[in-house]
Each structure stands twice: as structure tokens, then as C-alpha cells.
Amino acid sequence: MDAGCVRSSKGNLSPDIAVSGRNDHLAALSGVIDRANPAFGVAPRRQLNGTISCSGGFLAACALPVTAQESCVKNGSERFALVTGGGGFIGSHLCDRLIADGVRVVCVDSFRTGRRSNLAHLEGNPAFRLVEHDVIDELPAELKRLRFTRIYHLACPASPPHYQEDPEHTMMTNVVGTRNMLRLAESVGARLLLTSTSEVYGDPEVHPQNEDYRGWVNCTGPRACYDEGKRAAETLAFDFRRAGRADVRIARLFNTYGPRMHEDDGRVVSNVVCQALAGDDITIYGDGSQTRSFCYVEDIVDGLLQLMESEKADGVPVNLGNPDEMTVKALVDLVVEMTGTASRVVLRPLPQDDPRRRKPDIGRARDLLGWEPTIDVRDGLARTIAWFSSAEAPGWGTAAATGTDGALIQAAE
């Protein structure tokens, strides 16, 4: 039913008229998609002789009244997902996978840190719509009426230079933005998956970290807007669940890497790869003995999809990451080998609150989801290096422009 559904007074479903095929972004959306605006490719909905008609294809189909929407879903014809932060590194890969799996996707992104270029290949795809919107703000009225069955809530800066740039906004994204998405899930009966973070464990004293570990976090430090914000987001999600208001899943993501990473996001993989490709000095913060567990983005997306559909993972957070730990120095040595760079390695002081070790215990993901990463670090790095070397990567010049001393820290997902 690519053109939407029509429910007659007898309850039968049939294809609606073909739509224009226009797929322009909804970046100008101010809250009313109902208006007949050819830039949106959406005609006003109308009710004729007891027949609920939804022309305009994708958005109109999403905006069916609940009873009609349930009929479409039960017949296996339509699946609708909202992805917040879908213009970001992980979110854009998630949008790709959902669409490949036959799901219609509405992506919401403010583009404070997300990139339109991450979604450019989806322009013109009838299964995709983009809404430029900050989740902190009141949701557009029409968005509230779309009958989503799944909400993936990824919206939030996830790397230190980005979340420290506006810590108040980061905190509000985690708290107010999450509340807004939970209320939307409650109102439409959608299941919500919140992407939390290994940062809730802080600089851990327990290795590896399982989901029952409560962490060692500096709640007033420069990273607290993100660490404590994600803790608050988890609290809200579980409060909604306990009150019977929303069906939620929680993923705690560990260090993730791959194509579409920001070159200036402070993540050790993007930092080292960009510096190596540019022939610049490669910066290690600390002595390089600190460890991380690097998980390729495709594996993380697989985990998110499996977690969302799992009935066993109801009511518990689930770690998603690579349990194979390696030192930052070992990562640098591998990138140097794979790129053939002549770059020197330079040591800088370790930033405040940067964890010395980070390694997930993924026993729960294995037991409940049957999930574990399948792409090894060498393979994932080869794909990442190839992407940063390609025309697809935004022009990043030299990695010397990726930040100031102390901003490039290596704990972000």
C-alpha cells in the first residue's frame, strides 16, 4: 500500500490513488502537514461518505486513525518507525537498515550534530521522510498523530566535543527530549527504544561492566551533562514502563565506529584515522595503555533491531558492544600499519574523567537476543579507512583541525 490505505464503511482496505512521487524533505515543517502544499507532496486528508481516505501516500498512511492503522499493520502491509537523531552516525545507518527491511521511516533531526549528507542517498525514497526538529521542543501536531509502531530514540550529541559545546542543551535533550518521545510512545501505543551509553558506568572499577554495575561517575564534572543526562533518561523510561504508560527497551552502547563518523567528534578511531590519512602527528591522550572495546556500526545496528523486537529484554538495560578489549596504542599501531602513514605518534595529557578501561559484559545480549558482534576490528577499520578516503566523506582537511587539546578524548561511543 505505497499510496496509503482507504477504509470503507464496510471496513475493507484497498489501495488509494497514486501519489505525485514528490519526496522533498520536510525541513520546513512547522507543525501542520495537513495543508495542501506541493512542496510536501501531501494532499489534505478528507472524509467522504463514511470512508476514511488517506491520500498522499507515506505520511497519510502513517496518519490513519488507530483502528485503520491496526488493520493495515495486522495485514502485514505497513510498518512505521520514528528515528530521532536519524541524521547522525548511528542513526543514519539504522534508517538504512529499517528501510531495507521494508519499514517506512520518519527521521527527526535538528542537525546540530547530525549531517544531511548522511541521508542524501535516501532522498526520493518513498519509504523515507525527514523532519527537521529539535526533540526538546513541542512536537509538531501532525507528528503526534502519525501512527508509529516503533520509536528509536537516538537524538543526543554523543561525543565529548559535541556534548560539551552546549551542556545545558545536552542535558535537556536527554531529559525533556526523552520525556517528549515517551509521551509520544504512550499516545500512539508504540514501543520505544532508548539508546543509552556505557558512560553511565563512568570510570569503572569493575571489569568487564555488566548491566547491574552502578558505575563510578563524577556527577558534577565536565562530562556530567551526558553521563548523568543518560542516567536520567533511563530513569524516565523505566518510570513510564512501571506506570504502564510505555513499552520500552534500553540499549547501553559502547564505543562504536565506522563510516559517517564525524572527523571532529573526539572519538579515537576517527581522530587517528584522519590524522594518519593526512600525514599529521597522531595524538594519543595518556600513554596509550587505556583500553576500549571497538564495535563496528553494522553490528550495533543489528543489536538495536534485535533488542527492539525482543520480548525477553523487557524491563532491563542491555549492553551492546564488542567484548574484545584493546589498548589505544594497539589501535594506533594497527591504523599506522593499514594506512602506511609516516605520521609520528605524540603523547598528550589524559583529559579529566577519561576512563582507563571500558569493556562490556554482553552476556545479557547473548542470552536474551542471541546477539554478539561479527565484524572484527581489522575488517571494520578497513571499511572505515576506505570511507574517510572516499568522496563520500565530507572534506575534513587535516586532523589537526579536529579540536583543541583536551577536547579529543576517547571514551565516546
C-alpha positions in Angstrom: 0.0 0.0 0.0 2.6 2.5 -1.0 -0.1 5.0 -1.8 -1.8 4.7 1.5 -4.9 2.9 2.7 -8.6 3.5 2.3 -11.0 2.1 4.7 -14.6 1.9 3.5 -17.6 1.9 5.8 -17.5 -1.8 5.5 -14.0 -2.0 6.8 -12.4 -3.2 3.6 -8.9 -2.0 2.8 -7.9 -1.0 -0.8 -5.1 0.9 -2.5 -5.6 4.6 -2.7 -4.8 6.8 -5.7 -1.2 7.1 -6.8 0.8 10.0 -5.3 2.9 12.6 -7.0 6.1 10.8 -6.1 7.5 14.1 -4.7 9.8 13.3 -1.8 11.1 16.7 -0.8 12.4 17.0 2.8 10.0 18.3 5.4 12.6 20.6 6.8 10.2 23.5 6.6 7.6 21.7 8.7 6.2 24.0 11.3 3.5 21.7 12.7 0.8 21.4 10.0 1.4 18.9 7.3 -2.4 18.8 6.5 -2.0 21.9 4.4 -2.1 21.3 0.6 1.5 22.2 -0.1 3.1 20.6 -3.2 6.5 21.0 -1.6 5.5 18.3 0.8 3.8 16.1 -1.8 0.9 15.7 0.6 -2.8 16.4 -0.1 -5.2 17.3 2.6 -6.9 14.3 4.2 -10.7 14.2 3.6 -13.7 12.2 4.8 -16.3 11.3 2.2 -19.5 9.3 2.8 -18.2 7.5 5.8 -14.9 6.5 4.0 -11.6 7.4 5.7 -9.4 8.4 2.8 -5.7 9.0 3.1 -4.1 10.3 0.0 -0.5 11.5 -0.1 1.0 8.0 0.4 3.5 7.7 3.2 2.5 10.4 5.6 -1.2 10.0 5.1 -0.9 6.3 5.7 1.0 6.9 8.9 -1.7 9.3 9.9 -4.5 6.8 9.8 -6.9 6.7 12.7 -5.8 3.9 15.2 -8.4 1.4 14.0 -7.5 1.7 10.4 -3.8 1.7 11.3 -4.2 -1.5 13.3 -5.9 -3.1 10.3 -3.0 -2.2 8.0 -0.4 -3.5 10.4 -2.3 -6.7 11.1 -2.4 -7.4 7.4 1.4 -7.1 7.3 1.2 -4.3 4.8 2.7 -1.4 6.8 5.3 -0.9 9.4 6.1 2.6 10.6 9.1 3.7 12.6 10.3 7.1 14.0 14.0 7.5 14.3 15.2 10.6 16.3 18.8 11.6 15.6 18.5 9.8 12.3 20.9 12.2 10.6 23.7 11.1 13.0 26.4 8.5 12.6 24.5 5.5 14.1 21.0 6.8 13.3 21.6 7.1 9.6 22.8 3.5 9.4 19.7 2.5 11.4 17.4 4.3 8.9 19.1 2.4 6.0 18.6 -0.9 7.7 14.9 -0.3 8.6 14.1 0.8 5.0 16.0 -2.2 3.6 13.8 -4.4 5.9 10.6 -2.9 4.4 9.9 -0.4 7.2 8.6 3.2 6.5 10.8 5.7 8.4 10.2 9.2 9.6 13.6 10.7 10.6 13.6 13.6 13.1 16.9 15.5 13.5 17.8 19.0 14.4 21.2 18.7 12.6 23.1 20.3 15.5 25.5 17.4 15.1 23.8 15.2 12.5 24.5 15.7 8.8 22.2 15.9 5.9 24.8 14.2 3.8 24.3 11.1 5.8 20.8 10.9 4.5 21.3 12.3 1.0 21.1 8.9 -0.6 17.6 8.4 0.8 16.1 11.5 -0.9 13.5 10.4 -3.3 12.9 7.1 -1.5 9.1 6.7 -1.0 9.7 4.9 2.3 11.5 7.8 3.9 10.6 11.3 5.2 12.8 13.8 7.0 11.5 16.3 9.6 14.0 18.9 10.9 13.0 19.3 14.5 14.6 19.5 17.9 13.2 16.9 20.3 13.4 19.4 23.2 10.6 21.4 21.5 6.9 20.6 21.4 6.3 18.1 18.7 4.6 19.3 15.5 0.9 18.5 15.8 0.9 16.3 12.8 3.8 14.3 14.0 1.9 13.4 17.1 -0.9 11.9 15.0 1.3 9.6 13.0 0.7 6.0 14.0 4.2 4.8 14.7 4.6 1.2 15.9 8.3 1.7 16.8 10.3 4.7 18.1 14.1 4.6 18.1 15.2 7.5 20.3 18.9 8.2 19.4 18.8 12.0 19.5 21.7 13.4 21.6 25.2 14.5 21.0 27.4 11.5 21.8 31.0 12.7 21.7 32.7 15.0 24.2 33.4 18.0 21.9 29.8 18.0 20.8 28.0 17.4 24.1 30.3 19.8 26.0 29.7 22.6 23.4 26.3 23.2 24.9 26.0 21.1 28.1 22.6 22.6 29.0 21.1 21.6 25.7 22.7 18.1 26.0 21.1 17.7 29.4 17.7 18.9 28.2 17.9 16.6 25.2 18.3 13.7 27.5 15.6 14.7 29.9 13.0 16.8 28.1 13.6 15.2 24.7 13.2 11.7 26.2 10.1 12.7 28.0 8.6 14.0 24.8 9.4 10.8 23.0 8.0 8.7 25.8 4.8 10.7 25.8 4.5 10.2 22.0 5.0 6.4 22.5 2.3 6.4 25.2 -0.1 8.3 23.0 0.2 6.1 19.9 1.0 2.8 21.6 4.4 2.4 20.1 7.4 0.6 21.6 10.3 2.9 22.3 14.0 2.0 22.3 16.3 4.4 24.1 19.9 4.4 23.2 21.8 5.0 26.5 25.5 4.7 26.9 28.4 2.9 28.6 29.1 6.4 30.0 26.6 5.6 32.8 29.4 3.4 34.2 31.8 6.3 34.4 35.4 5.4 35.1 34.5 1.8 36.2 36.1 -0.1 39.0 34.6 -3.4 37.7 35.8 -5.1 34.5 34.1 -6.0 32.4 31.0 -3.9 33.1 27.6 -5.8 33.3 24.3 -4.1 33.5 24.0 -4.5 37.3 27.1 -2.4 37.9 26.0 1.1 39.1 29.1 2.9 38.0 31.7 5.4 39.2 30.6 8.7 37.8 31.6 12.3 38.5 28.1 13.9 38.7 29.4 17.5 38.6 32.3 17.1 36.1 32.5 18.4 32.6 31.1 15.2 31.2 28.2 15.0 33.6 25.7 16.6 31.1 26.0 13.4 29.1 26.6 10.8 31.7 24.0 12.0 34.2 21.7 13.0 31.4 21.6 9.4 30.1 21.1 8.1 33.6 18.1 10.5 33.9 16.8 9.3 30.5 16.9 5.7 31.7 15.1 6.6 34.9 12.3 8.3 32.9 12.0 5.4 30.6 11.7 2.8 33.4 9.3 5.1 35.3 7.0 5.2 32.2 7.3 1.4 32.0 6.5 0.8 35.7 3.4 3.0 35.4 2.2 1.0 32.4 2.5 4.1 30.2 5.0 2.9 27.6 6.7 -0.3 26.4 10.4 0.5 26.4 13.8 -1.1 25.6 17.1 0.3 26.8 20.4 -0.2 24.9 23.7 0.8 26.6 26.1 1.4 23.7 29.8 1.0 24.0 32.5 2.5 21.6 31.2 2.4 18.1 33.0 3.3 14.9 32.5 3.1 11.1 31.6 5.2 8.1 29.8 8.5 8.6 31.7 9.3 11.9 32.4 13.0 12.4 36.0 13.8 11.8 35.9 16.2 14.7 34.0 14.2 17.2 36.8 13.3 19.5 36.4 9.6 19.1 39.8 7.8 19.0 39.1 5.9 15.7 38.1 8.9 13.6 40.8 11.0 15.2 43.6 8.5 14.5 42.4 7.6 11.0 42.1 11.2 9.9 45.5 12.1 11.3 47.1 9.1 9.6 45.5 9.7 6.2 46.5 13.4 6.4 50.1 12.5 7.4 49.7 14.6 10.6 51.0 13.7 14.0 48.8 11.1 15.6 47.7 12.2 19.0 47.4 9.8 21.9 46.0 11.1 25.2 47.7 9.5 28.1 50.3 6.8 27.5 48.1 4.7 25.3 47.6 1.9 27.8 43.9 2.8 28.4 41.6 0.3 26.8 38.5 0.4 24.7 36.3 -2.2 23.0 35.5 -1.0 19.5 32.3 -2.2 17.8 31.5 -1.7 14.1 28.4 0.3 13.4 26.6 -2.5 11.5 26.9 -4.8 14.5 25.4 -2.1 16.7 22.5 -1.6 14.3 21.9 -5.4 14.3 21.8 -5.3 18.1 19.4 -2.4 18.2 17.0 -4.1 15.8 17.1 -7.3 17.7 16.6 -5.6 21.1 13.6 -3.6 19.8 11.8 -6.8 18.8 12.8 -8.8 21.9 10.1 -9.7 24.4 12.7 -11.2 26.8 14.5 -7.8 27.2 11.5 -6.0 28.6 12.4 -4.1 31.7 16.2 -4.5 31.7 19.0 -2.4 30.1 21.2 -4.3 27.6 24.9 -3.7 26.8 25.7 -3.6 23.1 29.4 -3.5 22.3 32.5 -5.5 21.4 33.8 -7.6 24.4 37.3 -7.8 22.7 39.3 -5.2 24.6 42.4 -3.5 23.1 44.6 -0.6 24.1 44.6 2.7 22.4 48.2 2.2 21.4 47.4 -1.1 19.8 44.7 0.6 17.8 47.1 3.4 16.7 49.7 0.8 15.6 47.1 -1.1 13.6 45.9 2.1 11.8 49.5 3.1 11.1 50.1 -0.4 9.6 46.9 -0.3 7.5 47.4 3.2 6.1 51.1 3.1 5.6 51.4 6.6 7.1 54.6 8.2 8.1 52.9 10.1 10.9 54.6 10.5 14.2 52.8 9.5 17.4 52.6 12.3 20.0 51.5 11.8 23.6 49.3 14.4 25.3 47.9 14.6 28.9 44.8 12.5 29.5 41.6 14.6 29.9 39.6 14.8 33.1 37.4 11.8 33.9 38.5 9.9 30.8 38.0 6.2 31.8 41.1 4.0 32.0 39.2 0.9 30.9 36.0 0.2 29.2 34.8 -3.3 28.3 31.2 -4.6 28.1 29.9 -7.8 29.5 27.5 -8.8 26.8 26.2 -11.9 28.5 22.7 -10.5 28.6 22.7 -9.6 24.9 23.9 -13.1 24.1 21.3 -14.8 26.4 18.2 -12.6 25.6 18.9 -11.6 22.0 21.3 -14.2 20.7 23.5 -11.2 19.6 27.2 -10.7 19.5 29.4 -8.6 17.1 30.6 -10.4 14.0 32.9 -7.9 12.3 36.5 -7.9 13.6 38.4 -4.7 14.2 40.7 -5.1 11.2 37.8 -5.6 8.8 35.9 -2.7 10.4 38.9 -0.4 10.2 39.5 -1.2 6.6 35.9 -0.2 5.8 36.3 3.0 7.9 39.6 4.0 6.3 38.1 3.4 2.9 35.2 5.7 3.7 37.3 8.5 5.0 39.5 8.2 1.9 36.4 8.4 -0.4 34.5 11.2 -1.9 31.6 10.3 0.4 33.4 11.7 3.4 32.9 15.4 4.0 36.1 17.4 3.3 37.9 17.2 6.5 41.3 18.5 5.5 43.8 17.7 8.2 43.0 16.1 11.5 44.8 19.0 13.2 41.5 20.8 12.8 39.6 18.3 14.8 39.7 20.1 18.1 41.8 21.6 20.9 44.0 19.9 23.4 41.8 18.1 25.9 38.8 18.1 23.7 39.8 15.0 21.7 39.0 12.3 24.2 38.4 8.7 23.6 35.5 7.5 25.7 32.6 8.4 23.4 30.6 5.8 21.7 
